[in-house]
């Protein structure tokens, strides 16, 4: 009898781990895994041409890197309050400055030779390291993910995820159903002729620092073609 109830208990735990959560339940599970309050992060960003063609007029299997377009970032973050992003050339020249303090916002390109949009410089992964639901919700809305629907999602390779958002709209996020780590963000970029390009942001190679995980690599794809890779080179938490 004891063995029987033990089996039921284990099955129950498994069912709970994979049962689709409500939005509030999911936010609670993600919040429990966050411990950083303040952090400084440095990243190296590679840029690729996803659609350049070779001499035969075909798009090569591997995208062509554009070394002259590389840049670095120094990011200062206070959870739920302040986000500062300094985007620099490889020689240390300040190219763009982003400042966010609650409702105050400044996004400014500083180079005559190169312009960055806010979308170009935002560290998508950091908002999801927040302890606050409003920050994670903000990160989703920045990519057009407004639906709080949570459902199972089975990818073409048969991997199972939790999905936030509406699949038909093309705006959704996929999370690991066991760890609740963000796997990918999906968006559509509409063009003038009414067609769109699928934008996919993939978070990979999760590491642990100060009892919290973070993705070391973030890759950006247009129609499944790599065009940007951000690698975390340094990270440390700050006391103040």
N, C-alpha and C positions, 0 to 999 in steps of 0.2 A: 504493500500500500504506500509506504514512504517513497519507494522508487517511482511508483506511478505518478504521485503528486510532484515529484522532482522533475519528471519528464514534462508534465503539464506546465510547470513553472518556467522551464527553459523555452518551451514552445511559445509561451506567452510573451517572454522577453523578446524573442525573435520577431513576433508579430508586431509588437510595439515599435521595435526599431525600424520596421519597414512600412508601417501604416502611414498613409498620407496625413500630414499635419495641417492644421489650420495656420493662417498667417501668424496669429498671435503665438501659437505654440512654436512655430519655426523661429520667430524672432527671439523667443525666450531661450531656445536651445542655442542659438548663435551667440546671444549675449553671455551665456554662461562660459563660453570658450574664449572670451576676450579679457585680457589683463593689462594691456598697455594703456598708459594715460598720456604720455608724451613720448615722441620718438623723433630721431633724425635718421633719414634714409638717403643714401646716395645710389644713383642708378646710371647705367650706361645704355644708350638707346641706339640701336642699329636701324637703318632705313633701307628698304629694298624697293626696286621697281617691279611690281607684280605682273605687269603686262608687256614688258619689253620683249621684242621678238629677235630671234637669231638671224643669221644670214639666209636661212631657208624660209624665213617668214613665219616661223612657228614659235610659240611661247615655250621656253625651256622648262624642264621638269623642276629645276631649282631656280628661284628668283634671283635676280642680279642685285648684289648689294651696292649701295651708293655710299662709299666711304666719306665723301665730302659732305654728306648730309647727316653724319653721326652727330650726336650731342649728348651731354651729360646733364644730370639734374641733382640738385641738393634740395631735400624736402624736409621741412620742419612741420610737425603736426602735434596739436594738442586736441585730444579727442573731444569732439562736439563743439569746439570753439574756433581754433585757429588752424589754418593751412597756408603755408608759404612754400612756393615752388620757384627755385632759381634755375632757369634753363640756360646752360652755358655751352659754348663751343668747346672743342677738345683742347683749345689753348687757354681756356678759362674766361673768355669774353662773355659777358652777360648778354644773352640774346632776348630773353623774355622774363618778366617778373609777374608772378601771380600771388595775390594776397587776399585771404578770406578770413574775416573775423566776425563770426556770427552773421549779421546781415550786411556788413561792410564788404565790398568786393572791388578788387582792382586787378585787371588783366591787361598787361602792356608789353607790346613788342618794342625792343630797344635797338634793334639793328636795322640799318637801311637796306641790307642785302638779304635779309631773311625774316619772314613774318610767320608767327605762330598764332593759331587760334586757341581759345581756352580748351577746346576738345583735344588739341594736340598735346597739351602739357599736363592734364589732370592725371594723377596717379590713381587709377580706378580701384586698385586693390586696397588702398588705405581706408577708404570709406567703409569697406566691408570688414575692416579690423575694429570698427567702432563698437562700443558698448551700447550705443543708443540707436533705437529703431529709426529715429528721424534721419540719421546719417545714412543708414543702409537704404531707406526709402528714397532719399535724395539721389543716391548713386544709381538706383534703378530708373528714376524719373529722368535723369540726365540722358539716358539712352532710350527714352520713350516707353519704358516698361511701367505702365500705370496700374495694370490689373494686379490685384493681390491674390488671385486664384493660385492655389497650390495643388499640383497633381503629379502623378507618375509620368515619366517620359522614357520611352524605350528608343534608344538611338539605333541607327542602321546596323551598327556592329553588335547589337543586342545588349549593350551596357544600359543599366537602369539608373535614372536620376530622378531627383525631385525638380519639378519645373515651377518657376514663378512667372506668371504672365500668360498671355494668350498666344498659343502656337500659330494660329491662322494669321495673326497680325504681323508675325515676324519679329515681335519685340518680346523677348523672354530671357530668363536666366536659368541655368542648370546647376544643381548642387549635388554633391555626394550624399546619398541618403543615409549613410552611416555616420559620417563626420560633420555633415552640414557645411563642408568647405565649398566655396564657389569654384565651379569647374569652367563655366563659360558664360559670356553675355552675348546676346544676339540682337541685331538691329537691322533696319533697312534704310539705305541711303537712296532717296528718290532722285531721279534725273529729269531733265527738262522734257524728254520725250515720253515720260510716263512710266518708264521702266525703272528698275531699282538694282542696286548692288547689295548683296548680303554682307554685312559687317559682323564678324565674329571675333570676340576677344577671349583668348584661352589663357587660363591661369594654371601653371604647372610647376613641378619640382618643389613641392611644399617643404619648408624647413621650419624648425622650431627654435625660437629665441625668447628667452625670458618667459617660459611657460605658455607661449602663444605661437601659433603657426602663421606663416605668411608664404605667398608664392614667390619663389626666387626669380621666376621668368614669367613674363606676360607677353603673349604674342597676338598680333592684330592681323586679321585676314580679310581681304576683299574677294568675294566669290571663291573662297577656299585658297586664295593665293596670298602668301605671306608678304606684308609690306612694312611691318615694324616689329621689332623685338626689344623689350625692355628687360634688363637684367639688374637685379639688386646687387651692388658691389659691396656696400657697407650698411650696417644698421645698428643702432643702439638706442636704448631708452634713456630718457632724460628725467632728472629729478625736478627740474623747474625750467 
